[in-house]
């Protein structure tokens, strides 16, 4: 088989990667077999994507609820536009914040522009931790809300590849 991937194979590889790595000792070989390529071609394509900045790392999505993290809260803040990058970098760099991103305000109904996700096992501890986080970063005076999750409908990694007939990762 060829070392480089065809555009169709590359798209199929992206679709399979979005579904997660196969649970086998050689996941890249298994992916190569699924797209009729060789393992070296899969690894080279992934290297290229990484160098192009299409992804930063290969990781895993944990089912935090199954691990006992049921007190999951989104801290939303109204950060002055001139400070959003600095505050986002600081909060995003703390170990207990799993997601931190900016979104546009939707005035007048929604004033918040910075979103930070924190997972915990007990609601009271998450609330206390958020208050400590706000105080340590001198953000307590900013308008904010703490929104706790009540039900998880879906949790997965990003989806970016178009579906090609015959390449569905579960089919």
C-alpha positions as CSV (number, residue, x, y, z in Angstrom):
1,X,0.0,0.0,0.0
2,X,1.0,3.6,-0.5
3,X,2.6,5.7,2.3
4,X,0.6,8.9,1.6
5,X,-3.2,9.1,2.0
6,X,-5.6,10.0,-0.8
7,X,-8.0,12.9,0.0
8,X,-10.8,10.4,0.5
9,X,-8.7,8.3,2.9
10,X,-7.6,11.4,4.8
11,X,-11.3,12.5,5.3
12,X,-12.2,9.0,6.4
13,X,-9.3,9.0,8.8
14,X,-10.6,12.3,10.3
15,X,-14.1,10.8,10.7
16,X,-12.7,7.7,12.4
17,X,-10.4,9.7,14.7
18,X,-13.4,11.8,15.8
19,X,-15.1,8.7,17.1
20,X,-12.0,7.9,19.2
21,X,-9.0,5.5,18.9
22,X,-9.8,1.8,18.6
23,X,-9.2,0.0,21.9
24,X,-6.5,-2.3,20.5
25,X,-2.8,-2.6,21.0
26,X,-2.0,-0.9,17.6
27,X,-4.8,1.6,17.1
28,X,-3.2,3.4,14.2
29,X,-2.8,0.1,12.4
30,X,-6.5,-0.6,13.0
31,X,-7.4,2.8,11.6
32,X,-5.2,2.2,8.5
33,X,-7.0,-1.1,7.8
34,X,-10.4,0.7,8.1
35,X,-9.4,3.2,5.4
36,X,-7.4,0.7,3.2
37,X,-4.1,2.4,3.9
38,X,-0.9,1.5,5.9
39,X,0.0,2.5,9.4
40,X,2.9,4.7,8.3
41,X,0.5,6.7,6.0
42,X,-1.9,7.2,9.0
43,X,0.9,8.4,11.2
44,X,2.4,10.7,8.6
45,X,-1.0,12.3,7.9
46,X,-1.5,12.9,11.7
47,X,2.0,14.4,11.8
48,X,1.1,16.8,9.0
49,X,-2.2,17.8,10.6
50,X,-0.4,18.5,13.9
51,X,2.3,20.6,12.1
52,X,-0.5,22.5,10.3
53,X,-2.1,23.2,13.7
54,X,-5.3,21.2,13.0
55,X,-5.0,19.7,16.5
56,X,-2.7,20.3,19.4
57,X,-2.8,16.8,21.0
58,X,-4.5,13.5,21.0
59,X,-6.3,13.0,24.2
60,X,-9.4,11.3,25.7
61,X,-12.8,12.5,26.8
62,X,-13.6,11.2,30.2
63,X,-17.1,10.6,31.4
64,X,-16.7,12.7,34.5
65,X,-20.2,11.8,35.8
66,X,-19.2,8.1,35.7
67,X,-16.1,9.0,37.7
68,X,-18.2,10.6,40.4
69,X,-17.9,14.3,39.3
70,X,-21.5,15.2,39.4
71,X,-21.2,18.8,40.7
72,X,-20.2,20.4,37.3
73,X,-20.5,24.1,37.0
74,X,-20.0,26.7,34.3
75,X,-18.7,30.0,35.8
76,X,-19.8,32.9,33.5
77,X,-18.2,36.3,33.9
78,X,-18.7,39.7,32.4
79,X,-15.0,40.7,31.8
80,X,-14.1,44.1,30.4
81,X,-13.1,43.7,26.8
82,X,-9.6,45.1,27.4
83,X,-8.9,42.4,30.0
84,X,-10.6,39.4,28.4
85,X,-7.3,37.9,27.0
86,X,-5.4,38.3,30.2
87,X,-8.2,37.0,32.4
88,X,-9.0,34.1,30.1
89,X,-5.3,33.1,30.0
90,X,-5.1,33.2,33.8
91,X,-8.2,31.3,34.5
92,X,-7.6,28.8,31.7
93,X,-4.2,28.1,33.1
94,X,-5.5,27.0,36.5
95,X,-5.6,23.2,37.0
96,X,-9.2,23.0,38.1
97,X,-10.7,24.8,35.1
98,X,-11.2,22.2,32.3
99,X,-12.6,24.6,29.7
100,X,-12.2,28.4,29.4
101,X,-13.3,30.3,26.4
102,X,-14.7,33.7,25.2
103,X,-18.1,34.1,23.7
104,X,-19.9,37.2,22.5
105,X,-22.3,39.0,24.8
106,X,-26.0,38.9,23.7
107,X,-27.2,42.2,25.2
108,X,-29.4,43.1,26.8
109,X,-30.3,39.5,27.9
110,X,-26.8,38.0,28.3
111,X,-23.9,40.1,29.5
112,X,-21.3,37.3,30.1
113,X,-18.4,36.9,27.7
114,X,-16.0,34.5,29.6
115,X,-17.0,30.8,30.3
116,X,-15.0,28.5,32.6
117,X,-16.0,24.9,33.4
118,X,-15.2,23.4,36.8
119,X,-15.9,19.7,37.8
120,X,-16.3,18.5,41.3
121,X,-17.9,15.8,43.4
122,X,-19.8,18.1,45.9
123,X,-21.7,21.3,45.0
124,X,-20.6,23.1,48.1
125,X,-16.9,22.4,47.4
126,X,-17.2,23.6,43.8
127,X,-19.0,26.8,45.0
128,X,-16.2,27.4,47.6
129,X,-13.5,26.7,45.1
130,X,-15.0,29.1,42.6
131,X,-15.1,31.8,45.3
132,X,-11.5,31.2,46.1
133,X,-10.6,31.2,42.4
134,X,-12.3,34.6,41.9
135,X,-10.7,36.0,45.0
136,X,-7.2,34.8,44.1
137,X,-7.5,36.3,40.6
138,X,-9.1,39.6,41.9
139,X,-12.3,38.9,40.0
140,X,-14.9,38.8,42.8
141,X,-16.2,42.2,41.9
142,X,-16.9,41.3,38.3
143,X,-20.5,40.3,37.5
144,X,-20.7,36.5,37.3
145,X,-23.0,33.5,37.7
146,X,-22.4,29.9,38.5
147,X,-24.5,27.6,36.4
148,X,-24.6,23.9,37.6
149,X,-25.3,21.1,35.1
150,X,-28.5,19.2,35.8
151,X,-28.4,16.6,33.1
152,X,-25.8,15.4,30.5
153,X,-27.2,14.8,27.1
154,X,-24.0,14.3,25.1
155,X,-20.3,14.5,25.7
156,X,-17.7,13.9,22.9
157,X,-14.8,15.4,21.1
158,X,-15.2,17.8,18.1
159,X,-16.7,16.7,14.8
160,X,-15.2,18.3,11.7
161,X,-14.9,15.8,8.8
162,X,-17.8,15.6,6.3
163,X,-19.5,12.2,6.2
164,X,-18.5,10.2,3.1
165,X,-20.7,7.3,2.1
166,X,-19.2,4.0,3.4
167,X,-16.9,5.7,6.0
168,X,-19.1,6.0,9.0
169,X,-16.8,5.1,12.0
170,X,-19.4,2.8,13.6
171,X,-20.6,1.2,10.4
